[in-house]
Every structure is written in C-alpha cells, then in structure tokens.
C-alpha cells in the first residue's frame, strides 16, 4: 500500500513540475521575457514579393512592416499570404506547362497509333489479296490435275 501511495505521489509531483516552473518564473519577475513585440527582429522581403505587392492594382492592404520600431504582425501575415498566393500561382503555371507537355505526348501517341492501324490495314489487305490469288491458283492447279486424271472437272460430274 505504501509503495502504491508513493508512486501516486511521485506521478502527481511530476505532473505539477511544469506548473511549478511557470509559477516560479512569475514570482521571480521573468514573466515578460516571452512576449513577442517584434523589437530586434529583422525581416527581409524578397524582391519578387515586393514587386508583386507594389504592382498590385487592388492594394487591399498597404502598411509598413515596422511601426514605432516594432514589427507589425498584421503586415507580416499579409505578406505571408501574398507569398503563398505567389507560390500557388507558380504551381498552377507549372502544372499547366506539365499538362501541355502531357497533351503533346498524348497527341503524338494517338498519331503513332493511327499510323500503326493504317499500316496494319494495308498489310492485311495485301495479305488478303495474295491469299486470294494463291487460293485461285491452287484451285486452278487442282482442277487441271482432275482434268488430266478424269478427263473432266469433278464439279462437272
């Protein structure tokens, strides 16, 4: 029983350890160290993104990244959204190029298939004509053999 109670107590102390650290930082006056105010943050915006934002005809949101020496998080979020839109547009363009390439491949394959079907039909026709000629020659040869053997064609009997 004592071991079980001791295990429960250590589990409880372990779970309260994080809460104890937070409470200790508040009591020591370290609470304001985790506040994000944007001071001391240096941000650089790629030229392509700057060009897109400056040339945007709608100009829905135009604000400085820094206001009173602090980072303007709303402007940063807006820039990140613009960057995501640019990535989406580039992806759509690359997918469109890929689609055109695939369409060209399909057209080439379709043309090759048509050419192969045309060749097959020509060869079948040639084979059919040569077989008909061969059959008619063999039939004539057969009739000649019967005429020489019987004196007349067996179909005339």
Contact map, one row per residue, 1 for C-alpha under 8 A:
1111100000000000000000000000000000000000000000000000000000000000000000000000000000000000000000000000000000000000000000000000000000000000000000000000000000000
1111110000000000000000000000000000000000000000000000000000000000000000000000000000000000000000000000000000000000000000000000000000000000000000000000000000000
1111111000000000000000000000000000000000000000000000000000000000000000000000000000000000000000000000000000000000000000000000000000000000000000000000000000000
1111111100000000000000000000000000000000000000000000000000000000000000000000000000000000000000000000000000000000000000000000000000000000000000000000000000000
1111111110000000000000000000000000000000000000000000000000000000000000000000000000000000000000000000000000000000000000000000000000000000000000000000000000000
0111111111000000000000000000000000000000000000000000000000000000000000000000000000000000000000000000000000000000000000000000000000000000000000000000000000000
0011111111100000000000000000000000000000000000000000000000000000000000000000000000000000000000000000000000000000000000000000000000000000000000000000000000000
0001111111110000000000000000000000000000000000000000000000000000000000000000000000000000000000000000000000000000000000000000000000000000000000000000000000000
0000111111111000000000000000000000000000000000000000000000000000000000000000000000000000000000000000000000000000000000000000000000000000000000000000000000000
0000011111111100000000000000000000000000000000000000000000000000000000000000000000000000000000000000000000000000000000000000000000000000000000000000000000000
0000001111111110000000000000000000000000000000000000000000000000000000000000000000000000000000000000000000000000000000000000000000000000000000000000000000000
0000000111111111000000000000000000000000000000000000000000000000000000000000000000000000000000000000000000000000000000000000000000000000000000000000000000000
0000000011111111100000000000000000000000000000000000000000000000000000000000000000000000000000000000000000000000000000000000000000000000000000000000000000000
0000000001111111110000000000000000000000000000000000000000000000000000000000000000000000000000000000000000000000000000000000000000000000000000000000000000000
0000000000111111111000000000000000000000000000000000000000000000000000000000000000000000000000000000000000000000000000000000000000000000000000000000000000000
0000000000011111111100000000000000000000000000000000000000000000000000000000000000000000000000000000000000000000000000000000000000000000000000000000000000000
0000000000001111111110000000000000000000000000000000000000000000000000000000000000000000000000000000000000000000000000000000000000000000000000000000000000000
0000000000000111111111000000000000000000000000000000000000000000000000000000000000000000000000000000000000000000000000000000000000000000000000000000000000000
0000000000000011111111100000000000000000000000000000000000000000000000000000000000000000000000000000000000000000000000000000000000000000000000000000000000000
0000000000000001111111110000000000000000000000000000000000000000000000000000000000000000000000000000000000000000000000000000000000000000000000000000000000000
0000000000000000111111111000000000000000000000000000000000000000000000000000000000000000000000000000000000000000000000000000000000000000000000000000000000000
0000000000000000011111111100000000000000000000000000000000000000000000000000000000000000000000000000000000000000000000000000000000000000000000000000000000000
0000000000000000001111111110000000000000000000000000000000000000000000000000000000000000000000000000000000000000000000000000000000000000000000000000000000000
0000000000000000000111111111000000000000000000000000000000000000000000000000000000000000000000000000000000000000000000000000000000000000000000000000000000000
0000000000000000000011111111111000000000000000000000000000000000000000000000000000000000000000000000000000000000000000000000000000000000000000000000000000000
0000000000000000000001111111111000000000000000000000000000000000000000000000000000000000000000000000000000000000000000000000000000000000000000000000000000000
0000000000000000000000111111110000000000000000000000000000000000000000000000000000000000000000000000000000000000000000000000000000000000000000000000000000000
0000000000000000000000011111111000000000000000000000000000000000000000000000000000000000000000000000000000000000000000000000000000000000000000000000000000000
0000000000000000000000001111111100000000000000000000000000000000000000000000000000000000000000000000000000000000000000000000000000000000000000000000000000000
0000000000000000000000001111111110000000000000000000000000000000000000000000000000000000000000000000000000000000000000000000000000000000000000000000000000000
0000000000000000000000001101111111000000000000000000000000000000000000000000000000000000000000000000000000000000000000000000000000000000000000000000000000000
0000000000000000000000000000111111100000000000000000000000000000000000000000000000000000000000000000000000000000000000000000000000000000000000000000000000000
0000000000000000000000000000011111100000000000000000000000000000000000000000000000000000000000000000000000000000000000000000000000000000000000000000000000000
0000000000000000000000000000001111110000000000000000000000000000000000000000000000000000000000000000000000000000000000000000000000000000000000000000000000000
0000000000000000000000000000000111111000000000000000000000000000000000000000000000000000000000000000000000000000000000000000000000000000000000000000000000000
0000000000000000000000000000000001111100000000000000000000000000000000000000000000000000000000000000000000000000000000000000000000000000000000000000000000000
0000000000000000000000000000000000111110000000000000000000000000000001100000000000000000000000000000000000000000000000000000000000000000000000000000000000000
0000000000000000000000000000000000011111100000000000000000000000000001110000000000000000000000000000000000000000000000000000000000000000000000000000000000000
0000000000000000000000000000000000001111100000000000000000000000000011100000000000000000000000000000000000000000000000000000000000000000000000000000000000000
0000000000000000000000000000000000000111110000000000000000000000000001000000000000000000000000000000000000000000000000000000000000000000000000000000000000000
0000000000000000000000000000000000000111111000000000000000000000000000100000000000000000000000000000000000000000000000000000000000000000000000000000000000000
0000000000000000000000000000000000000001111100000000000000000000000000000000000000000000000000000000000000000000000000000000000000000000000000000000000000000
0000000000000000000000000000000000000000111110000000000000000000000000000000000000000000000000000000000000000000000000000000000000000000000000000000000000000
0000000000000000000000000000000000000000011111000000000000000000000000000000000000000000000000000000000000000000000000000000000000000000000000000000000000000
0000000000000000000000000000000000000000001111101100000000000000000000000000000000000000000000000000000000000000000000000000000000000000000000000000000000000
0000000000000000000000000000000000000000000111111100000000000000000000000000000000000000000000000000000000000000000000000000000000000000000000000000000000000
0000000000000000000000000000000000000000000011111110000000000000000000000000000000000000000000000000000000000000000000000000000000000000000000000000000000000
0000000000000000000000000000000000000000000001111111000000000000000000000000000000000000000000000000000000000000000000000000000000000000000000000000000000000
0000000000000000000000000000000000000000000011111111100000000000000000000000000001100100000000000000000000000000000000000000000000000000000000000000000000000
0000000000000000000000000000000000000000000011111111110000000000000000000000000000000000000000000000000000000000000000000000000000000000000000000000000000000
0000000000000000000000000000000000000000000000111111111000000000000000000000000000000000000000000000000000000000000000000000000000000000000000000000000000000
0000000000000000000000000000000000000000000000011111111100000000000000000000000000000000000000000000000000000000000000000000000000000000000000000000000000000
0000000000000000000000000000000000000000000000001111111100100000000000000000000001000000000000000000000000000000000000000000000000000000000000000000000000000
0000000000000000000000000000000000000000000000000111111100100000000000000000000000000000000000000000000000000000000000000000000000000000000000000000000000000
0000000000000000000000000000000000000000000000000011111110000000000000000000000000000000000000000000000000000000000000000000000000000000000000000000000000000
0000000000000000000000000000000000000000000000000001111111100000000000000000000000000000000000000000000000000000000000000000000000000000000000000000000000000
0000000000000000000000000000000000000000000000000000001111100000000000000000000000000000000000000000000000000000000000000000000000000000000000000000000000000
0000000000000000000000000000000000000000000000000000000111110000000000000000000000000000000000000000000000000000000000000000000000000000000000000000000000000
0000000000000000000000000000000000000000000000000000110111111100000000000000000000000000000000000000000000000000000000000000000000000000000000000000000000000
0000000000000000000000000000000000000000000000000000000001111100000000000000000000000000000000000000000000000000000000000000000000000000000000000000000000000
0000000000000000000000000000000000000000000000000000000000111110000000000000010000000000000000000000000000000000000000000000000000000000000000000000000000000
0000000000000000000000000000000000000000000000000000000000111111000000000010000000000000000000000000000000000000000000000000000000000000000000000000000000000
0000000000000000000000000000000000000000000000000000000000001111100000000010000000000000000000000000000000000000000000000000000000000000000000000000000000000
0000000000000000000000000000000000000000000000000000000000000111111000010010000000000000000000000000000000000000000000000000000000000000000000000000000000000
0000000000000000000000000000000000000000000000000000000000000011111000111011000000000000000000000000000000000000000000000000000000000000000000000000000000000
0000000000000000000000000000000000000000000000000000000000000001111111110000000000000000000000000000000000000000000000000000000000000000000000000000000000000
0000000000000000000000000000000000000000000000000000000000000001111111110000000000000000000000000000000000000000000000000000000000000000000000000000000000000
0000000000000000000000000000000000000000000000000000000000000000011111000000000000000000000000000000000000000000000000000000000000000000000000000000000000000
0000000000000000000000000000000000000010000000000000000000000000011111100000000000000000000000000000000000000000000000000000000000000000000000000000000000000
0000000000000000000000000000000000001111000000000000000000000000011111110000000000000000000000000000000000000000000000000000000000000000000000000000000000000
0000000000000000000000000000000000001110100000000000000000000000111011111000000000000000000000000000000000000000000000000000000000000000000000000000000000000
0000000000000000000000000000000000000100000000000000000000000001111001111111000000000000000000000000000000000000000000000000000000000000000000000000000000000
0000000000000000000000000000000000000000000000000000000000000000100000111111100000000000000000000000000000000000000000000000000000000000000000000000000000000
0000000000000000000000000000000000000000000000000000000000000000000000011111110000000000000000000000000000000000000000000000000000000000000000000000000000000
0000000000000000000000000000000000000000000000000000000000000111100000011111111000000000000000000000000000000000000000000000000000000000000000000000000000000
0000000000000000000000000000000000000000000000000000000000000000100000011111111100000000000000000000000000000000000000000000000000000000000000000000000000000
0000000000000000000000000000000000000000000000000000000000000000000000001111111110000000000000000000000000000000000000000000000000000000000000000000000000000
0000000000000000000000000000000000000000000000000000000000001000000000000111111111000000000000000000000000000000000000000000000000000000000000000000000000000
0000000000000000000000000000000000000000000000000000000000000000000000000011111111100000000000000000000000000000000000000000000000000000000000000000000000000
0000000000000000000000000000000000000000000000000000000000000000000000000001111111110000000000000000000000000000000000000000000000000000000000000000000000000
0000000000000000000000000000000000000000000000000000000000000000000000000000111111111000000000000000000000000000000000000000000000000000000000000000000000000
0000000000000000000000000000000000000000000000001000100000000000000000000000011111111100000000000000000000000000000000000000000000000000000000000000000000000
0000000000000000000000000000000000000000000000001000000000000000000000000000001111111110000000000000000000000000000000000000000000000000000000000000000000000
0000000000000000000000000000000000000000000000000000000000000000000000000000000111111111000000000000000000000000000000000000000000000000000000000000000000000
0000000000000000000000000000000000000000000000000000000000000000000000000000000011111111100000000000000000000000000000000000000000000000000000000000000000000
0000000000000000000000000000000000000000000000001000000000000000000000000000000001111111110000000000000000000000000000000000000000000000000000000000000000000
0000000000000000000000000000000000000000000000000000000000000000000000000000000000111111111000000000000000000000000000000000000000000000000000000000000000000
0000000000000000000000000000000000000000000000000000000000000000000000000000000000011111111100000000000000000000000000000000000000000000000000000000000000000
0000000000000000000000000000000000000000000000000000000000000000000000000000000000001111111110000000000000000000000000000000000000000000000000000000000000000
0000000000000000000000000000000000000000000000000000000000000000000000000000000000000111111111000000000000000000000000000000000000000000000000000000000000000
0000000000000000000000000000000000000000000000000000000000000000000000000000000000000011111111100000000000000000000000000000000000000000000000000000000000000
0000000000000000000000000000000000000000000000000000000000000000000000000000000000000001111111110000000000000000000000000000000000000000000000000000000000000
0000000000000000000000000000000000000000000000000000000000000000000000000000000000000000111111111000000000000000000000000000000000000000000000000000000000000
0000000000000000000000000000000000000000000000000000000000000000000000000000000000000000011111111100000000000000000000000000000000000000000000000000000000000
0000000000000000000000000000000000000000000000000000000000000000000000000000000000000000001111111110000000000000000000000000000000000000000000000000000000000
0000000000000000000000000000000000000000000000000000000000000000000000000000000000000000000111111111000000000000000000000000000000000000000000000000000000000
0000000000000000000000000000000000000000000000000000000000000000000000000000000000000000000011111111100000000000000000000000000000000000000000000000000000000
0000000000000000000000000000000000000000000000000000000000000000000000000000000000000000000001111111110000000000000000000000000000000000000000000000000000000
0000000000000000000000000000000000000000000000000000000000000000000000000000000000000000000000111111111000000000000000000000000000000000000000000000000000000
0000000000000000000000000000000000000000000000000000000000000000000000000000000000000000000000011111111100000000000000000000000000000000000000000000000000000
0000000000000000000000000000000000000000000000000000000000000000000000000000000000000000000000001111111110000000000000000000000000000000000000000000000000000
0000000000000000000000000000000000000000000000000000000000000000000000000000000000000000000000000111111111000000000000000000000000000000000000000000000000000
0000000000000000000000000000000000000000000000000000000000000000000000000000000000000000000000000011111111100000000000000000000000000000000000000000000000000
0000000000000000000000000000000000000000000000000000000000000000000000000000000000000000000000000001111111110000000000000000000000000000000000000000000000000
0000000000000000000000000000000000000000000000000000000000000000000000000000000000000000000000000000111111111000000000000000000000000000000000000000000000000
0000000000000000000000000000000000000000000000000000000000000000000000000000000000000000000000000000011111111100000000000000000000000000000000000000000000000
0000000000000000000000000000000000000000000000000000000000000000000000000000000000000000000000000000001111111110000000000000000000000000000000000000000000000
0000000000000000000000000000000000000000000000000000000000000000000000000000000000000000000000000000000111111111000000000000000000000000000000000000000000000
0000000000000000000000000000000000000000000000000000000000000000000000000000000000000000000000000000000011111111100000000000000000000000000000000000000000000
0000000000000000000000000000000000000000000000000000000000000000000000000000000000000000000000000000000001111111110000000000000000000000000000000000000000000
0000000000000000000000000000000000000000000000000000000000000000000000000000000000000000000000000000000000111111111000000000000000000000000000000000000000000
0000000000000000000000000000000000000000000000000000000000000000000000000000000000000000000000000000000000011111111100000000000000000000000000000000000000000
0000000000000000000000000000000000000000000000000000000000000000000000000000000000000000000000000000000000001111111110000000000000000000000000000000000000000
0000000000000000000000000000000000000000000000000000000000000000000000000000000000000000000000000000000000000111111111000000000000000000000000000000000000000
0000000000000000000000000000000000000000000000000000000000000000000000000000000000000000000000000000000000000011111111100000000000000000000000000000000000000
0000000000000000000000000000000000000000000000000000000000000000000000000000000000000000000000000000000000000001111111110000000000000000000000000000000000000
0000000000000000000000000000000000000000000000000000000000000000000000000000000000000000000000000000000000000000111111111000000000000000000000000000000000000
0000000000000000000000000000000000000000000000000000000000000000000000000000000000000000000000000000000000000000011111111100000000000000000000000000000000000
0000000000000000000000000000000000000000000000000000000000000000000000000000000000000000000000000000000000000000001111111110000000000000000000000000000000000
0000000000000000000000000000000000000000000000000000000000000000000000000000000000000000000000000000000000000000000111111111000000000000000000000000000000000
0000000000000000000000000000000000000000000000000000000000000000000000000000000000000000000000000000000000000000000011111111100000000000000000000000000000000
0000000000000000000000000000000000000000000000000000000000000000000000000000000000000000000000000000000000000000000001111111110000000000000000000000000000000
0000000000000000000000000000000000000000000000000000000000000000000000000000000000000000000000000000000000000000000000111111111000000000000000000000000000000
0000000000000000000000000000000000000000000000000000000000000000000000000000000000000000000000000000000000000000000000011111111100000000000000000000000000000
0000000000000000000000000000000000000000000000000000000000000000000000000000000000000000000000000000000000000000000000001111111110000000000000000000000000000
0000000000000000000000000000000000000000000000000000000000000000000000000000000000000000000000000000000000000000000000000111111111000000000000000000000000000
0000000000000000000000000000000000000000000000000000000000000000000000000000000000000000000000000000000000000000000000000011111111100000000000000000000000000
0000000000000000000000000000000000000000000000000000000000000000000000000000000000000000000000000000000000000000000000000001111111110000000000000000000000000
0000000000000000000000000000000000000000000000000000000000000000000000000000000000000000000000000000000000000000000000000000111111111000000000000000000000000
0000000000000000000000000000000000000000000000000000000000000000000000000000000000000000000000000000000000000000000000000000011111111100000000000000000000000
0000000000000000000000000000000000000000000000000000000000000000000000000000000000000000000000000000000000000000000000000000001111111110000000000000000000000
0000000000000000000000000000000000000000000000000000000000000000000000000000000000000000000000000000000000000000000000000000000111111111000000000000000000000
0000000000000000000000000000000000000000000000000000000000000000000000000000000000000000000000000000000000000000000000000000000011111111100000000000000000000
0000000000000000000000000000000000000000000000000000000000000000000000000000000000000000000000000000000000000000000000000000000001111111110000000000000000000
0000000000000000000000000000000000000000000000000000000000000000000000000000000000000000000000000000000000000000000000000000000000111111111000000000000000000
0000000000000000000000000000000000000000000000000000000000000000000000000000000000000000000000000000000000000000000000000000000000011111111100000000000000000
0000000000000000000000000000000000000000000000000000000000000000000000000000000000000000000000000000000000000000000000000000000000001111111110000000000000000
0000000000000000000000000000000000000000000000000000000000000000000000000000000000000000000000000000000000000000000000000000000000000111111111000000000000000
0000000000000000000000000000000000000000000000000000000000000000000000000000000000000000000000000000000000000000000000000000000000000011111111100000000000000
0000000000000000000000000000000000000000000000000000000000000000000000000000000000000000000000000000000000000000000000000000000000000001111111110000000000000
0000000000000000000000000000000000000000000000000000000000000000000000000000000000000000000000000000000000000000000000000000000000000000111111111000000000000
0000000000000000000000000000000000000000000000000000000000000000000000000000000000000000000000000000000000000000000000000000000000000000011111111100000000000
0000000000000000000000000000000000000000000000000000000000000000000000000000000000000000000000000000000000000000000000000000000000000000001111111110000011000
0000000000000000000000000000000000000000000000000000000000000000000000000000000000000000000000000000000000000000000000000000000000000000000111111111000010000
0000000000000000000000000000000000000000000000000000000000000000000000000000000000000000000000000000000000000000000000000000000000000000000011111111100000000
0000000000000000000000000000000000000000000000000000000000000000000000000000000000000000000000000000000000000000000000000000000000000000000001111111111111000
0000000000000000000000000000000000000000000000000000000000000000000000000000000000000000000000000000000000000000000000000000000000000000000000111111111111000
0000000000000000000000000000000000000000000000000000000000000000000000000000000000000000000000000000000000000000000000000000000000000000000000011111111100000
0000000000000000000000000000000000000000000000000000000000000000000000000000000000000000000000000000000000000000000000000000000000000000000000001111111100000
0000000000000000000000000000000000000000000000000000000000000000000000000000000000000000000000000000000000000000000000000000000000000000000000000111111111000
0000000000000000000000000000000000000000000000000000000000000000000000000000000000000000000000000000000000000000000000000000000000000000000000000111111110000
0000000000000000000000000000000000000000000000000000000000000000000000000000000000000000000000000000000000000000000000000000000000000000000000000111111111011
0000000000000000000000000000000000000000000000000000000000000000000000000000000000000000000000000000000000000000000000000000000000000000000000110110011111111
0000000000000000000000000000000000000000000000000000000000000000000000000000000000000000000000000000000000000000000000000000000000000000000000100110010111111
0000000000000000000000000000000000000000000000000000000000000000000000000000000000000000000000000000000000000000000000000000000000000000000000000000000011111
0000000000000000000000000000000000000000000000000000000000000000000000000000000000000000000000000000000000000000000000000000000000000000000000000000000111111
0000000000000000000000000000000000000000000000000000000000000000000000000000000000000000000000000000000000000000000000000000000000000000000000000000000111111
